Amino acid sequence: MGACPPGRPGCSRDKVARRRGSCNPRIGRSERAAPRVGSARVRLTLSGRGLRYPFPAGCGAGLFGGDRSRQRSRAAVAVGTEGKRTVSARAMAQQQVDDLKLGYLAIQAEFINLAELKWCLQVQAEMQPPPPIGHVLVKEGYLSQPDLEYLYMLYATRMRQKDPTDPLMLAEDLTTERIERAVVARLGRSLRAGRFGRFKILGQVGRGGMGLVVRAQDGDDPTPVCLKLLVGSGVATVKDIERFKKEAAIMAQVRHPNIVEIYDVGREKGLDYIVLEFIEGLSLADLIRERVPSVEEVLSIGREIAEALQFIHKRGIFHRDLKPANIMLEDTGRAVLMDFGLAVFDKFEIDRPKTGSVGTPQYQPPEQAEVGGRFGRIGPYSDVYGLGSTMYHLLTGTPPFQGSDRAEIRRLVLNVDPPSPRQLNRKIPPEVDRFVMKCMAKRPEQRYQTPGQAAKVLDRLLERLRGDGDGRGRGERGSNGRGRRRWFRG
């Protein structure tokens, strides 16, 4: 290693300079003397000299002598700092790509699903310094140490093979969005082939924010079932997976003619699934898009759903997400309550003060739009509100609240009364109008306190409606005792 030549004013000759190499330009081409940033060597070009030179900090103020040399030295230091930052940024970007490739392999090997990978990436981003994604997968319990070693071996093999049929492993700009598209496409190919594990796929029923719903046969049983798959795409998170499993646990406890039956829950190809009763019919959301149902239909549907709600409430379960999309109408006319993903059955969870919002804004009661706020706790009357808002939509063809975004809708739910159903549809009888508006009262104490109370009122309304042959009601004596009025007159 050379020494700084004599007569070079400003040379520090400190330990760093001596360790990294001389400031003598004649040996500046030495690769051995280049400093390292991460795993990359940093080499700089000094302005005006054209020399590729490893420039140690603190050495070089007197390389060229005078003020001009000092300016060039300061410029070189600035370039050196920027160069280190660039190398560091590139190293971090490469590490992110490598982590995504390992996560993608973990999905392909069916260790995790897409939502679980997203969760681990979120955990990794919150750690300083961010560890390799493999360590996070082990820490979060998705992989064992032998699993991780197997993945590393698989990763090395795939990178060495450079298989052109798997472009994601060759990508230099891999993102979670590209992985998501590949995972969904892979599942689509599997479903189009007609198989998913032991299930024979008969066709896709629908697709939501968390996954797919397909019609299937379970093994050799010819009875069609509904297979609900959580893909983890879009905004779905690992919390949605837990909700998914929780829904299965809740639904497995109940057997009621107006509540969908659950048969099985499991995991296949890294995806959680639930096997449900297949309902031949359409959701109320689809029904509304086709037509506005009659008043009698709405009352009949409302009564059946109220009885189903009373059934689960007696078992300590609260649905908390009543809306047209979560109720199926069978071809026989039976209404079936679906989707218990937001349900709670732990009273401690209900009573514990929380903040935030629970449910779908257009149909949620104020105490769910502002949990822990001025409207009190969630209770049986909360599902009564959801029943009323669902009937409101069925009767009028429009939800009770509409806005440009969720925040605006929640503000309306908390502060504004919707127009009465009768204002939007004059065919609605006044008593039905009052029933719906009482269900949707802002203050919980002003509503029917249980779905059972609402069901009894719906029974009376249906009895009166069906007892009048012309559909206007049988009539009822007025308060002054003179004459009779038809209370179902439009």
LOPA-45137 format. One line per 4 residues: number of its first residue (from 1); their letters; for each residue x, y, z of N, C-alpha, C. Coordinates in steps of 0.2 Angstrom, whole numbers. Layout:
NUM) a) X Y Z X Y Z X Y Z; ...
! end
This chain:
1) mgac) 4 -6 0 0 0 0 4 6 0; 3 11 -4 7 17 -5 6 22 0; 11 26 1 10 32 6 8 38 3; 5 43 6 4 49 3 11 53 2
5) ppgr) 12 55 -4 18 58 -5 20 64 -1; 26 66 1 27 72 5 26 78 1; 24 83 5 23 90 3 16 90 0; 11 86 2 4 86 0 1 90 6
9) pgcs) 0 96 6 -4 99 12 -11 97 12; -14 96 18 -21 94 19 -22 87 19; -17 83 17 -18 75 18 -19 73 25; -24 70 27 -25 68 34 -21 62 36
13) rdkv) -19 58 31 -16 51 33 -19 48 39; -26 48 40 -29 45 45 -29 38 44; -32 34 49 -32 27 48 -37 25 42; -42 28 41 -47 26 36 -43 27 29
17) arrr) -40 33 28 -36 34 22 -31 28 21; -27 27 26 -22 22 26 -25 15 24; -31 13 28 -34 7 27 -37 6 20; -40 11 17 -43 11 10 -38 12 5
21) gscn) -32 15 6 -27 16 1 -25 23 0; -19 24 -4 -16 30 -4 -20 35 -8; -19 41 -7 -22 47 -11 -18 48 -17; -13 44 -18 -8 45 -24 -12 43 -30
25) prig) -13 48 -35 -17 46 -41 -14 41 -45; -8 39 -45 -4 34 -49 -6 27 -47; -9 26 -41 -11 20 -39 -19 19 -39; -22 25 -41 -29 25 -40 -33 20 -44
29) rser) -30 16 -49 -34 11 -52 -35 5 -49; -32 4 -43 -32 -2 -39 -39 -4 -37; -41 -10 -39 -48 -12 -37 -48 -14 -30; -42 -16 -27 -41 -18 -20 -43 -13 -16
33) aapr) -41 -6 -18 -42 -1 -13 -49 2 -14; -54 0 -18 -60 3 -18 -64 1 -12; -67 7 -9 -72 6 -3 -78 2 -5; -81 -1 0 -88 -5 -2 -93 -1 2
37) vgsa) -99 -1 -2 -105 1 1 -110 -5 0; -112 -9 5 -115 -15 5 -111 -20 1; -113 -23 -4 -109 -28 -8 -106 -24 -14; -107 -18 -16 -105 -15 -22 -99 -11 -21
41) rvrl) -95 -10 -26 -89 -6 -25 -91 1 -28; -88 6 -24 -90 13 -26 -84 16 -30; -84 18 -36 -79 21 -40 -81 28 -42; -77 33 -42 -79 40 -44 -75 42 -49
45) tlsg) -77 47 -53 -74 51 -58 -73 58 -56; -66 60 -55 -65 66 -53 -65 71 -59; -69 76 -57 -70 81 -63 -64 85 -65; -63 85 -72 -57 88 -74 -51 84 -76
49) rglr) -51 78 -72 -45 74 -73 -47 67 -77; -53 66 -77 -55 59 -80 -52 53 -77; -51 53 -71 -48 48 -67 -53 44 -64; -54 37 -65 -58 33 -61 -54 31 -54
53) ypfp) -57 34 -49 -53 34 -43 -57 33 -37; -54 28 -33 -57 27 -26 -55 32 -21; -60 37 -20 -58 43 -16 -59 42 -9; -54 41 -5 -56 40 3 -57 47 6
57) agcg) -62 47 10 -64 53 14 -58 56 17; -57 62 17 -52 66 21 -46 66 17; -45 63 12 -39 63 8 -40 66 1; -37 71 -1 -38 74 -7 -39 81 -7
61) aglf) -39 85 -1 -39 92 -1 -33 95 -5; -28 92 -5 -22 94 -8 -20 91 -14; -24 87 -17 -22 83 -23 -20 87 -29; -23 93 -30 -21 97 -35 -19 104 -33
65) ggdr) -19 105 -26 -17 111 -24 -21 117 -25; -21 122 -20 -25 128 -21 -32 127 -20; -36 133 -21 -43 133 -20 -47 129 -25; -44 128 -31 -47 124 -36 -48 117 -34
69) srqr) -42 115 -31 -42 108 -29 -47 106 -23; -47 111 -19 -52 111 -13 -59 110 -16; -61 114 -21 -68 114 -24 -69 107 -27; -64 105 -31 -65 98 -34 -65 93 -28
73) sraa) -62 94 -23 -62 89 -18 -69 88 -15; -72 94 -13 -78 95 -10 -84 92 -15; -83 93 -22 -87 91 -27 -87 83 -27; -81 80 -26 -80 73 -27 -83 70 -20
77) vavg) -82 73 -15 -86 70 -9 -93 70 -9; -96 76 -12 -103 76 -13 -105 71 -18; -101 70 -24 -103 64 -28 -103 58 -25; -98 57 -21 -97 51 -17 -103 49 -13
81) tegk) -105 54 -9 -111 53 -5 -117 51 -9; -118 55 -14 -124 53 -18 -123 46 -21; -117 45 -23 -116 38 -26 -117 32 -21; -116 33 -15 -117 29 -10 -125 28 -9
85) rtvs) -128 34 -9 -135 33 -8 -139 30 -14; -136 31 -20 -139 28 -26 -138 20 -26; -132 18 -24 -130 11 -23 -135 8 -17; -135 11 -12 -140 9 -7 -147 8 -9
89) aram) -149 13 -13 -156 13 -15 -157 7 -20; -152 6 -24 -152 0 -29 -152 -6 -25; -148 -7 -20 -148 -13 -16 -154 -14 -13; -157 -9 -10 -164 -10 -7 -169 -12 -12
93) aqqq) -169 -9 -18 -174 -11 -23 -173 -18 -25; -167 -20 -26 -165 -27 -27 -167 -32 -22; -166 -30 -16 -169 -34 -10 -176 -35 -10; -180 -30 -12 -187 -30 -12 -189 -35 -17
97) vddl) -186 -35 -23 -188 -39 -29 -186 -46 -26; -181 -48 -23 -179 -54 -21 -184 -57 -16; -186 -52 -11 -191 -54 -6 -198 -56 -10; -200 -52 -15 -206 -54 -18 -205 -61 -22
101) klgy) -200 -62 -25 -199 -68 -28 -199 -74 -23; -196 -73 -17 -197 -79 -12 -204 -79 -10; -207 -74 -9 -214 -74 -7 -219 -78 -12; -217 -76 -19 -221 -79 -24 -220 -87 -24
105) laiq) -214 -89 -23 -212 -96 -22 -216 -99 -17; -216 -95 -11 -220 -98 -5 -227 -99 -7; -230 -95 -11 -237 -96 -13 -238 -102 -18; -233 -102 -23 -233 -108 -27 -232 -114 -24
109) aefi) -228 -114 -18 -227 -121 -14 -233 -122 -9; -238 -117 -9 -244 -118 -5 -243 -117 2; -237 -114 4 -236 -112 11 -241 -107 13; -242 -102 9 -245 -96 11 -250 -94 5
113) nlae) -254 -89 6 -258 -86 1 -257 -79 0; -260 -76 -5 -258 -69 -7 -259 -64 -1; -264 -65 3 -266 -60 8 -261 -61 14; -258 -67 15 -253 -68 20 -246 -65 18
117) lkwc) -245 -66 12 -239 -62 9 -239 -55 10; -245 -52 8 -246 -45 9 -245 -43 17; -248 -47 21 -247 -45 28 -240 -45 30; -236 -50 28 -229 -51 30 -225 -45 27
121) lqvq) -226 -43 21 -223 -37 18 -224 -31 22; -230 -30 25 -232 -25 29 -228 -25 36; -228 -31 39 -224 -32 45 -217 -30 44; -214 -32 38 -207 -31 36 -206 -24 36
125) aemq) -210 -20 32 -209 -13 31 -209 -9 38; -212 -11 43 -213 -8 49 -207 -9 54; -202 -14 52 -196 -16 56 -190 -12 53; -186 -10 58 -180 -6 56 -174 -10 59
129) pppp) -169 -12 55 -169 -12 47 -174 -18 45; -177 -17 39 -181 -23 37 -177 -29 36; -179 -34 39 -176 -41 38 -178 -44 32; -175 -49 30 -177 -53 24 -184 -56 25
133) ighv) -188 -56 20 -195 -58 20 -196 -65 23; -191 -70 22 -191 -76 24 -191 -76 32; -187 -72 35 -187 -72 42 -194 -69 45; -197 -65 41 -204 -63 44 -209 -68 43
137) lvke) -208 -72 38 -213 -78 37 -212 -83 42; -206 -84 45 -205 -88 50 -207 -85 57; -206 -79 58 -208 -75 64 -216 -75 65; -219 -74 59 -227 -74 59 -230 -81 59
141) gyls) -226 -86 59 -228 -93 60 -231 -96 54; -229 -93 48 -232 -96 42 -227 -101 39; -220 -101 41 -215 -106 39 -212 -108 45; -209 -115 45 -204 -117 50 -197 -116 47
145) qpdl) -192 -117 51 -186 -116 48 -184 -120 43; -186 -127 43 -185 -131 37 -188 -129 31; -194 -127 32 -198 -124 26 -194 -118 23; -191 -114 27 -188 -108 24 -182 -111 20
149) eyly) -178 -115 23 -172 -118 20 -174 -121 13; -180 -125 13 -182 -128 7 -184 -122 2; -187 -117 4 -188 -112 -1 -182 -108 -4; -177 -107 1 -171 -105 -2 -167 -109 -7
153) mlya) -168 -116 -6 -165 -120 -10 -169 -120 -17; -175 -120 -16 -180 -119 -22 -178 -113 -26; -177 -107 -22 -176 -101 -25 -170 -101 -29; -164 -104 -26 -158 -104 -30 -158 -109 -36
157) trmr) -162 -114 -36 -163 -118 -42 -167 -115 -47; -172 -111 -46 -176 -108 -51 -172 -102 -54; -168 -99 -50 -165 -93 -53 -159 -96 -57; -156 -102 -56 -151 -104 -60 -154 -107 -66
161) qkdp) -160 -110 -66 -163 -113 -72 -165 -107 -77; -168 -102 -74 -170 -96 -78 -175 -99 -83; -181 -102 -80 -186 -105 -84 -190 -99 -88; -190 -99 -94 -194 -93 -98 -202 -94 -97
165) tdpl) -204 -100 -95 -211 -101 -94 -214 -98 -87; -209 -96 -83 -211 -92 -77 -208 -85 -77; -211 -81 -80 -207 -74 -81 -206 -70 -75; -211 -71 -70 -210 -68 -63 -204 -69 -60
169) mlae) -201 -75 -61 -194 -76 -57 -189 -73 -61; -190 -71 -67 -184 -67 -71 -185 -60 -71; -191 -57 -68 -192 -50 -68 -188 -46 -64; -186 -41 -66 -182 -36 -62 -186 -30 -59
173) dltt) -192 -30 -61 -197 -25 -58 -203 -28 -55; -202 -34 -51 -208 -37 -49 -212 -33 -43; -218 -34 -44 -222 -30 -39 -228 -35 -36; -231 -33 -31 -236 -37 -28 -242 -37 -33
177) erie) -243 -32 -37 -249 -32 -42 -248 -37 -47; -241 -38 -49 -240 -43 -54 -241 -50 -51; -239 -51 -45 -240 -58 -41 -247 -59 -41; -251 -54 -39 -258 -55 -38 -262 -57 -45
181) ravv) -260 -54 -50 -262 -56 -57 -261 -63 -59; -254 -65 -57 -252 -72 -58 -256 -77 -54; -257 -75 -48 -260 -80 -43 -268 -81 -45; -271 -75 -47 -278 -76 -49 -278 -80 -56
185) arlg) -274 -78 -60 -274 -82 -67 -273 -90 -66; -268 -91 -61 -267 -98 -60 -273 -102 -57; -276 -98 -52 -283 -101 -49 -288 -102 -55; -288 -97 -59 -293 -97 -65 -292 -103 -69
189) rslr) -286 -105 -71 -284 -110 -75 -286 -117 -71; -285 -117 -65 -287 -123 -61 -294 -124 -61; -298 -118 -60 -305 -119 -60 -308 -121 -67; -305 -118 -72 -307 -119 -79 -306 -127 -81
193) agrf) -301 -130 -78 -299 -137 -79 -305 -141 -75; -309 -138 -71 -314 -142 -68 -313 -145 -61; -307 -143 -58 -305 -147 -52 -302 -142 -47; -304 -142 -41 -300 -139 -35 -300 -144 -29
197) grfk) -294 -147 -29 -294 -152 -24 -299 -158 -25; -303 -159 -20 -308 -165 -21 -314 -162 -24; -315 -156 -26 -321 -153 -28 -321 -153 -36; -327 -155 -39 -328 -154 -46 -331 -147 -47
201) ilgq) -328 -143 -51 -331 -136 -52 -336 -136 -58; -342 -134 -56 -347 -133 -61 -348 -126 -64; -345 -121 -61 -346 -115 -64 -345 -109 -58; -343 -103 -61 -342 -98 -56 -349 -94 -55
205) vgrg) -350 -93 -48 -356 -90 -46 -355 -82 -46; -350 -80 -43 -349 -73 -42 -341 -72 -39; -340 -65 -39 -333 -63 -37 -334 -57 -33; -331 -57 -27 -331 -51 -22 -324 -48 -21
209) gmgl) -324 -44 -16 -318 -41 -14 -313 -45 -11; -315 -51 -8 -311 -56 -5 -309 -62 -9; -313 -64 -13 -312 -70 -17 -317 -72 -22; -318 -78 -23 -322 -81 -28 -328 -86 -25
213) vvra) -333 -86 -28 -339 -91 -26 -340 -95 -32; -340 -102 -31 -341 -106 -37 -346 -111 -35; -349 -114 -40 -354 -120 -39 -350 -126 -40; -350 -131 -36 -346 -137 -36 -350 -143 -34
217) qdgd) -347 -149 -35 -349 -155 -32 -343 -158 -27; -345 -160 -21 -340 -162 -16 -339 -170 -17; -334 -171 -21 -332 -179 -22 -337 -182 -26; -340 -188 -24 -345 -191 -28 -352 -189 -27
221) dptp) -353 -185 -22 -360 -183 -20 -362 -178 -26; -368 -180 -29 -371 -176 -35 -374 -169 -32; -375 -169 -26 -379 -162 -24 -374 -156 -25; -376 -151 -28 -372 -145 -29 -371 -142 -22
225) vclk) -365 -139 -21 -363 -135 -16 -360 -128 -18; -360 -124 -13 -357 -117 -15 -350 -117 -11; -345 -116 -15 -338 -116 -13 -335 -109 -13; -334 -107 -7 -332 -100 -6 -324 -100 -5
229) llvg) -320 -96 -10 -313 -96 -9 -310 -89 -8; -306 -89 -3 -303 -82 -1 -296 -82 -5; -296 -78 -10 -290 -77 -14 -285 -73 -11; -287 -68 -8 -283 -63 -5 -281 -57 -10
233) sgva) -285 -56 -15 -283 -51 -20 -286 -44 -18; -285 -39 -22 -288 -33 -20 -286 -30 -13; -291 -28 -10 -289 -25 -3 -290 -30 2; -291 -36 1 -291 -41 6 -285 -42 10
237) tvkd) -285 -43 16 -279 -43 21 -280 -50 25; -275 -51 29 -275 -57 33 -280 -57 38; -282 -51 40 -288 -50 44 -294 -53 41; -295 -52 34 -301 -54 31 -301 -62 31
241) ierf) -295 -65 31 -294 -72 31 -297 -75 38; -295 -71 43 -298 -73 50 -305 -72 50; -308 -67 47 -315 -66 47 -318 -71 43; -315 -74 38 -317 -79 34 -318 -85 38
245) kkea) -313 -87 42 -313 -93 46 -318 -92 52; -319 -86 54 -324 -84 59 -331 -85 57; -332 -83 51 -339 -84 48 -341 -91 48; -336 -96 46 -337 -103 46 -339 -105 53
249) aima) -335 -103 58 -336 -105 65 -343 -103 67; -345 -97 65 -352 -95 68 -357 -99 64; -357 -99 58 -362 -102 54 -363 -110 55; -357 -113 57 -358 -120 59 -362 -121 65
253) qvrh) -363 -116 69 -367 -117 75 -374 -117 74; -377 -114 69 -384 -113 68 -387 -117 63; -393 -119 64 -397 -123 59 -404 -120 59; -406 -116 54 -412 -113 53 -414 -113 46
257) pniv) -421 -113 45 -423 -113 37 -421 -107 34; -420 -101 37 -419 -95 34 -412 -93 35; -407 -98 36 -400 -96 37 -396 -101 33; -392 -99 29 -388 -104 25 -384 -109 29
261) eiyd) -384 -115 27 -381 -120 31 -373 -121 28; -369 -122 33 -362 -123 31 -360 -131 32; -356 -134 27 -355 -141 28 -348 -142 30; -343 -138 28 -336 -139 29 -332 -133 28
265) vgre) -326 -133 31 -321 -128 30 -314 -131 30; -310 -128 26 -303 -131 25 -298 -127 21; -293 -130 19 -288 -126 15 -285 -130 10; -284 -128 4 -282 -132 -2 -278 -127 -6
269) kgld) -272 -129 -8 -268 -125 -13 -266 -118 -10; -266 -118 -3 -264 -112 0 -270 -107 1; -276 -109 -1 -282 -105 0 -287 -108 5; -290 -104 9 -295 -106 14 -301 -106 10
273) yivl) -306 -111 12 -312 -111 8 -318 -113 13; -324 -112 12 -330 -114 15 -334 -118 10; -337 -123 12 -342 -127 8 -349 -125 11; -353 -122 7 -360 -120 10 -365 -123 6
277) efie) -371 -123 8 -377 -124 5 -378 -120 -1; -380 -123 -7 -381 -119 -13 -388 -117 -14; -389 -111 -14 -396 -108 -15 -397 -107 -22; -403 -110 -25 -405 -109 -31 -409 -102 -31
281) glsl) -407 -97 -34 -410 -91 -33 -406 -85 -35; -407 -79 -32 -403 -73 -33 -403 -69 -27; -398 -65 -26 -398 -60 -20 -403 -55 -21; -405 -52 -15 -410 -46 -16 -407 -40 -20
285) adli) -400 -40 -19 -397 -34 -23 -398 -35 -31; -398 -42 -33 -399 -43 -40 -407 -42 -42; -411 -44 -37 -418 -43 -38 -420 -36 -39; -417 -32 -35 -419 -24 -35 -416 -22 -42
289) rerv) -411 -24 -45 -409 -22 -51 -414 -24 -57; -417 -30 -56 -422 -32 -61 -429 -29 -60; -431 -28 -54 -438 -25 -53 -438 -23 -45; -443 -19 -44 -445 -17 -37 -450 -22 -35
293) psve) -449 -26 -30 -454 -31 -27 -460 -28 -25; -465 -32 -24 -472 -29 -21 -471 -28 -14; -476 -24 -11 -476 -23 -4 -477 -30 0; -481 -34 -2 -482 -41 1 -475 -45 1
297) evls) -472 -45 -5 -465 -48 -5 -460 -46 0; -460 -39 0 -455 -36 5 -457 -38 12; -463 -38 14 -465 -39 21 -464 -47 22; -465 -51 18 -464 -58 19 -456 -59 20
301) igre) -452 -56 15 -445 -57 16 -443 -54 23; -445 -48 24 -443 -45 31 -445 -50 37; -451 -53 37 -453 -57 42 -448 -63 43; -447 -66 37 -442 -72 38 -435 -70 40
305) iaea) -433 -65 38 -426 -62 40 -426 -60 47; -432 -57 50 -432 -55 57 -432 -61 61; -436 -67 59 -436 -73 63 -429 -76 63; -425 -76 57 -419 -79 57 -414 -75 62
309) lqfi) -415 -68 62 -411 -64 66 -412 -65 74; -419 -66 75 -421 -68 82 -418 -74 84; -417 -79 80 -414 -86 81 -407 -85 83; -403 -81 79 -396 -81 81 -395 -76 87
313) hkrg) -399 -71 88 -398 -67 94 -399 -71 100; -404 -76 100 -404 -80 106 -398 -84 108; -394 -85 103 -388 -88 104 -382 -84 104; -383 -77 105 -378 -72 107 -375 -70 100
317) ifhr) -377 -71 94 -374 -69 88 -378 -63 85; -374 -58 83 -376 -52 80 -373 -52 73; -377 -51 68 -375 -51 61 -371 -45 59; -374 -39 60 -370 -32 59 -369 -30 52
321) dlkp) -371 -34 47 -370 -32 40 -376 -34 36; -382 -32 39 -388 -34 35 -389 -29 29; -390 -32 23 -390 -28 17 -393 -33 11; -396 -30 6 -398 -34 1 -394 -39 -2
325) anim) -387 -38 -3 -382 -42 -6 -381 -48 -1; -383 -48 5 -382 -53 10 -388 -58 11; -393 -57 7 -399 -61 8 -401 -64 1; -402 -70 1 -403 -74 -5 -411 -75 -5
329) ledt) -414 -75 -11 -421 -77 -12 -421 -83 -16; -423 -88 -13 -424 -95 -17 -429 -94 -22; -429 -99 -27 -434 -99 -32 -441 -101 -29; -441 -104 -23 -447 -106 -20 -450 -100 -16
333) grav) -446 -95 -16 -448 -89 -12 -445 -88 -5; -441 -93 -3 -438 -93 4 -433 -88 4; -432 -84 9 -427 -79 10 -422 -82 15; -415 -82 13 -410 -85 16 -405 -80 18
337) lmdf) -403 -80 24 -398 -75 27 -391 -78 26; -387 -74 23 -380 -76 21 -375 -71 24; -368 -73 23 -362 -69 25 -362 -67 32; -359 -71 36 -359 -69 43 -352 -66 45
341) glav) -348 -64 40 -341 -62 41 -340 -56 46; -345 -52 47 -344 -47 52 -348 -48 58; -351 -54 59 -355 -56 65 -350 -56 71; -353 -55 77 -349 -56 83 -354 -60 87
345) fdkf) -351 -65 91 -354 -69 96 -351 -68 103; -346 -64 104 -343 -63 111 -346 -57 113; -350 -57 119 -353 -51 122 -347 -46 124; -342 -48 126 -336 -44 128 -334 -40 122
349) eidr) -334 -43 116 -332 -39 110 -337 -34 109; -344 -35 110 -349 -30 109 -348 -24 114; -347 -26 120 -348 -21 125 -341 -17 126; -336 -20 123 -329 -16 124 -329 -10 120
353) pktg) -328 -4 122 -328 2 119 -322 2 113; -324 4 107 -320 4 101 -321 10 97; -317 11 93 -319 17 88 -318 14 81; -321 18 76 -321 16 69 -328 15 67
357) svgt) -328 10 62 -335 9 58 -335 2 57; -341 -1 57 -343 -8 56 -349 -9 51; -348 -12 46 -353 -13 41 -353 -9 35; -358 -10 31 -359 -6 24 -362 0 26
361) pqyq) -359 6 24 -362 13 26 -369 14 24; -372 12 18 -378 13 16 -384 10 21; -382 5 24 -387 1 28 -385 0 36; -379 3 38 -377 2 45 -380 7 49
365) ppeq) -382 6 56 -385 10 60 -380 15 63; -382 21 66 -377 26 68 -372 23 73; -374 18 78 -369 15 83 -364 11 79; -365 9 73 -360 5 70 -356 10 65
369) aevg) -359 15 63 -355 20 59 -350 24 63; -352 25 70 -347 28 75 -347 24 81; -343 18 81 -342 14 86 -339 17 92; -343 16 98 -341 20 104 -343 27 104
373) grfg) -347 29 100 -349 36 100 -355 38 104; -358 43 102 -364 46 106 -370 42 105; -371 37 100 -377 33 99 -376 26 103; -371 25 107 -371 19 112 -368 13 109
377) rigp) -370 8 112 -367 1 110 -371 -2 105; -367 -7 101 -371 -11 97 -375 -17 100; -381 -18 98 -385 -23 101 -390 -26 97; -395 -29 99 -400 -32 95 -404 -27 90
381) ysdv) -405 -21 93 -408 -16 89 -404 -14 83; -397 -15 83 -393 -13 77 -395 -18 71; -396 -24 72 -398 -28 67 -406 -26 64; -410 -24 69 -416 -21 67 -416 -15 62
385) yglg) -411 -11 64 -409 -5 59 -408 -8 52; -403 -13 52 -401 -16 46 -407 -19 42; -412 -22 46 -418 -25 43 -422 -19 39; -423 -14 43 -427 -8 41 -423 -5 35
389) stmy) -417 -4 35 -414 -1 29 -414 -5 23; -413 -12 24 -414 -17 18 -421 -17 15; -426 -16 19 -433 -16 17 -434 -9 14; -431 -4 16 -432 3 13 -429 2 6
393) hllt) -424 -1 5 -421 -2 -2 -426 -6 -7; -429 -11 -4 -433 -15 -8 -439 -12 -10; -442 -8 -5 -448 -4 -6 -448 2 -11; -442 5 -11 -441 11 -15 -437 10 -21
397) gtpp) -432 5 -21 -428 4 -27 -421 8 -26; -421 11 -20 -414 15 -19 -412 14 -11; -406 14 -10 -404 14 -3 -406 20 1; -406 20 8 -409 26 11 -404 32 11
401) fqgs) -397 30 10 -392 35 10 -388 34 4; -386 40 1 -381 39 -5 -377 45 -5; -370 44 -6 -365 50 -6 -360 48 -11; -355 53 -11 -350 52 -16 -344 48 -13
405) drae) -344 47 -7 -339 42 -4 -342 39 3; -338 35 6 -340 32 12 -341 37 17; -336 41 18 -336 46 23 -342 51 23; -344 53 17 -350 57 16 -357 53 18
409) irrl) -357 46 16 -363 42 18 -363 41 26; -357 40 29 -358 40 36 -360 46 39; -358 52 37 -360 58 40 -367 59 39; -370 57 34 -378 57 33 -381 52 38
413) vlnv) -378 46 38 -381 41 43 -381 44 50; -376 48 52 -376 50 59 -380 56 60; -381 60 55 -384 67 56 -391 68 52; -393 64 47 -398 66 43 -403 60 43
417) dpps) -410 62 43 -415 57 42 -416 56 35; -417 50 32 -418 49 25 -426 51 24; -427 52 18 -434 53 16 -438 47 17; -444 47 19 -448 41 21 -449 37 14
421) prql) -450 31 15 -451 27 9 -457 29 5; -462 31 9 -469 34 5 -468 40 1; -463 44 3 -461 50 -1 -458 48 -8; -455 42 -8 -452 39 -15 -457 35 -18
425) nrki) -461 32 -15 -466 27 -18 -473 27 -15; -477 31 -18 -484 32 -15 -488 26 -14; -486 20 -17 -490 14 -16 -489 11 -10; -484 13 -6 -482 10 1 -487 12 6
429) ppev) -491 8 9 -496 10 14 -492 13 20; -496 18 23 -493 22 28 -490 18 34; -494 13 36 -492 9 42 -485 5 40; -484 3 34 -478 0 32 -472 5 32
433) drfv) -474 11 30 -469 17 30 -467 18 37; -472 18 42 -470 20 49 -466 14 52; -467 8 50 -463 2 52 -456 3 50; -455 4 44 -448 5 41 -444 11 45
437) mkcm) -448 16 46 -444 22 49 -443 21 56; -447 17 59 -446 16 66 -440 11 67; -439 6 63 -433 2 62 -427 6 62; -428 11 58 -422 15 56 -421 22 60
441) akrp) -424 22 66 -423 28 70 -416 29 72; -414 35 73 -407 36 74 -405 34 81; -409 35 86 -408 33 93 -410 25 94; -406 21 96 -408 14 97 -414 13 101
445) eqry) -415 17 106 -421 16 111 -427 17 107; -427 21 102 -433 22 98 -435 17 93; -431 12 92 -433 7 87 -436 1 91; -438 -4 87 -440 -11 90 -434 -13 93
449) qtpg) -434 -16 99 -428 -18 103 -425 -24 101; -430 -29 98 -427 -35 96 -430 -37 89; -427 -41 85 -430 -43 79 -437 -47 80; -437 -50 86 -443 -54 87 -449 -49 87
453) qaak) -448 -43 90 -454 -38 91 -456 -36 84; -450 -35 80 -452 -33 73 -455 -38 69; -454 -44 70 -457 -50 66 -464 -50 68; -466 -49 74 -473 -49 76 -477 -43 73
457) vldr) -474 -38 72 -478 -32 69 -478 -34 61; -473 -37 58 -473 -39 51 -479 -44 50; -480 -49 55 -485 -53 55 -492 -50 54; -493 -45 58 -499 -42 58 -500 -38 52
461) ller) -495 -35 49 -496 -31 43 -497 -36 37; -494 -41 37 -495 -46 32 -503 -49 32; -505 -50 38 -512 -53 39 -517 -48 37; -516 -42 38 -521 -37 36 -520 -36 28
465) lrgd) -514 -36 26 -513 -35 18 -517 -41 15; -515 -47 17 -518 -53 13 -525 -54 14; -528 -51 20 -535 -51 21 -539 -47 17; -536 -42 13 -540 -38 8 -539 -40 1
469) gdgr) -544 -42 -2 -544 -45 -9 -541 -40 -14; -542 -33 -13 -540 -29 -18 -533 -26 -16; -530 -29 -11 -523 -27 -9 -523 -20 -6; -528 -17 -3 -528 -11 0 -529 -11 8
473) grge) -530 -18 10 -531 -18 17 -539 -19 19; -540 -22 25 -547 -23 27 -550 -17 30; -547 -12 32 -550 -6 35 -550 -7 42; -551 -1 45 -550 -1 53 -554 6 55
477) rgsn) -557 5 61 -561 11 63 -557 16 65; -559 22 63 -555 28 65 -555 30 72; -551 35 74 -551 36 81 -557 40 84; -561 43 79 -567 46 82 -573 42 81
481) grgr) -572 35 79 -577 30 80 -582 31 74; -581 36 69 -586 37 64 -583 34 58; -587 29 55 -585 27 49 -578 22 49; -576 20 43 -570 16 43 -565 19 38
485) rrwf) -559 18 39 -554 20 34 -550 14 32; -547 15 25 -543 9 23 -536 12 24; -532 8 28 -525 11 30 -520 9 25; -522 4 20 -517 2 15 -519 6 8
489) rg) -523 11 9 -524 15 2 -518 19 0; -516 18 -6 -510 21 -8 -510 29 -9
! end
